[in-house]
Amino acid sequence: MKILATNGQPNAIRYGASYKSNTNLAANTPETVFAPGSNVNGAYVWEAGFVHSNAGGMGAAFLAKTSAPATVLDGDVVCGMSGAAASGASNLNFGQMPQPVFVPAGKGLYFISTNAENNANRHALFTLL
């Protein structure tokens, strides 16, 4: 069943850019989704999620901030962990943004993990205004 908007068109988001990465990050090393200087009028993050594993512990997030974050709590959490599982020497962490978020002008969007990743997959759909 298709869900249609009032104009009869499919009810879907229209995003301006996408981000995806499977780079294994070192502990507390952020990866930039978009930089603060690119966000001059605000941005909508329509969808974001991640799944990764590491050997050390749990904690990862997409953060909005005026500069690169130093930890997973150093900024505005746009998408945090929604679950985790331990398997032997590895921890699986995952998160999915529950609803679209507006990021004010002058803030960038970053992904960061508390521990070095040994398997990573993250993505986001966003529109810079």
C-alpha positions in Angstrom: 0.0 0.0 0.0 1.4 3.4 -1.0 1.0 6.3 1.4 0.3 9.5 -0.5 0.6 13.1 0.5 -2.4 15.5 0.0 -1.1 16.4 -3.5 -1.4 12.7 -4.5 2.4 12.3 -4.7 4.2 9.6 -2.7 4.9 10.6 0.8 8.7 10.7 0.7 11.5 12.9 1.9 13.5 14.9 -0.6 17.1 15.0 0.5 19.9 17.1 -0.9 23.0 14.9 -0.1 23.9 11.6 1.4 26.8 10.4 3.5 28.0 6.8 3.9 31.1 5.3 5.3 32.6 2.0 6.3 35.9 3.5 7.5 37.0 2.0 10.8 37.6 4.9 13.1 40.1 5.1 15.9 38.6 5.8 19.4 37.3 9.3 19.8 38.2 10.3 16.3 35.3 12.1 14.6 34.3 11.7 10.9 32.7 14.8 9.3 29.3 14.4 7.6 29.1 18.1 6.9 31.2 20.9 8.2 29.9 23.9 10.2 31.1 26.3 7.4 28.9 24.4 4.9 25.8 24.8 7.1 25.1 28.5 6.6 21.3 28.4 6.8 20.6 25.3 8.8 20.2 21.7 7.7 17.7 18.9 8.0 19.0 15.5 8.8 16.2 13.3 7.5 17.7 9.9 8.3 20.8 8.6 10.0 22.0 5.3 11.4 25.0 3.1 12.1 26.1 -0.4 13.0 29.6 -1.2 14.1 31.6 -3.5 16.2 34.6 -2.9 18.5 36.6 -4.8 21.1 36.5 -2.2 23.8 33.1 -1.0 24.9 30.0 0.8 23.8 29.1 4.3 22.7 28.7 6.0 19.4 26.7 8.9 18.1 26.0 11.4 15.3 26.7 14.8 17.0 25.9 18.4 15.9 28.5 20.9 17.0 30.3 24.1 16.0 33.7 22.2 15.9 34.8 18.6 15.8 33.8 16.7 18.9 36.3 15.0 21.3 33.9 12.4 22.8 30.4 11.0 22.2 29.0 13.4 24.7 30.8 16.5 23.2 27.9 18.0 21.2 24.2 17.7 20.5 23.2 14.1 20.0 21.3 13.8 16.8 21.4 10.0 16.7 22.7 7.9 19.6 22.9 4.2 20.3 19.6 2.3 20.3 21.0 -1.1 21.1 24.1 -3.3 21.6 25.1 -6.9 21.9 28.3 -8.6 23.1 29.7 -11.6 21.4 33.0 -13.0 22.7 35.7 -10.3 22.3 33.5 -8.0 20.2 30.7 -5.6 20.9 28.1 -4.8 18.3 26.5 -1.3 18.6 23.8 0.2 16.5 21.6 3.3 16.3 18.8 4.7 14.1 17.6 8.2 14.3 13.9 8.1 15.3 12.8 11.2 13.4 14.1 14.1 11.3 16.2 16.7 13.1 17.0 20.3 12.2 20.6 21.3 12.8 21.0 25.1 13.3 23.3 27.2 11.1 26.9 27.1 12.1 26.9 23.6 13.4 28.4 20.6 11.6 27.4 17.0 11.8 29.9 14.4 12.9 30.0 10.7 13.7 32.2 9.5 16.6 32.8 6.3 18.6 34.2 5.8 22.1 36.3 2.8 21.0 38.3 1.8 17.9 36.0 0.2 15.4 36.8 -3.1 13.7 33.8 -3.2 11.5 31.8 -0.1 10.5 28.8 1.0 8.5 27.0 4.4 8.9 24.9 6.6 6.7 22.8 9.8 6.7 20.5 11.7 4.3 20.4 15.4 4.8 19.6 18.8 3.2 21.7 21.9 3.6 19.4 24.9 3.3 
